[in-house]
Amino acid sequence: MKIEVLNKPSPEKLTQLNVSNWPIWEKEASSFAWTYDLQEVCYILQGKVTVTPQDGQPATIQEGDLVTFPKGMICQWDISKDIRKHYQFF
């Protein structure tokens, strides 16, 4: 499964998605396993993390990235700088 990363999306794209009204999630530097029961789209407000899918290539994401995690993906999160993100499940 592939993690899709859009670096520095335009303000218009973020407005179109209504990102500023999505919930916020925060997590300190840490490592943990995660499974996506639904597709998640998130916008990284601050921090840095490498997410490694069980059956795919790792993706390093950071402040300013718009990221899509596919439904059903099993992965490992390795947060190197505390993360703060807007997120939405679809």
BELNORNOR-V52330 format. One record per run of one state. SS is the DSSP state (A for helix, B for strand, O for the rest). FROM is the first residue (numbers start at 1). TO is the last residue. Records with the same first field share a line. If there is no record, write none. Layout:
SS: FROM-TO + FROM-TO
This chain:
O: 1-3 + 8-10 + 18-18 + 22-22 + 28-29 + 36-39 + 54-58 + 63-64 + 70-73 + 90-90
B: 4-7 + 23-27 + 30-35 + 40-53 + 59-62 + 65-69 + 74-89
A: 11-17 + 19-21
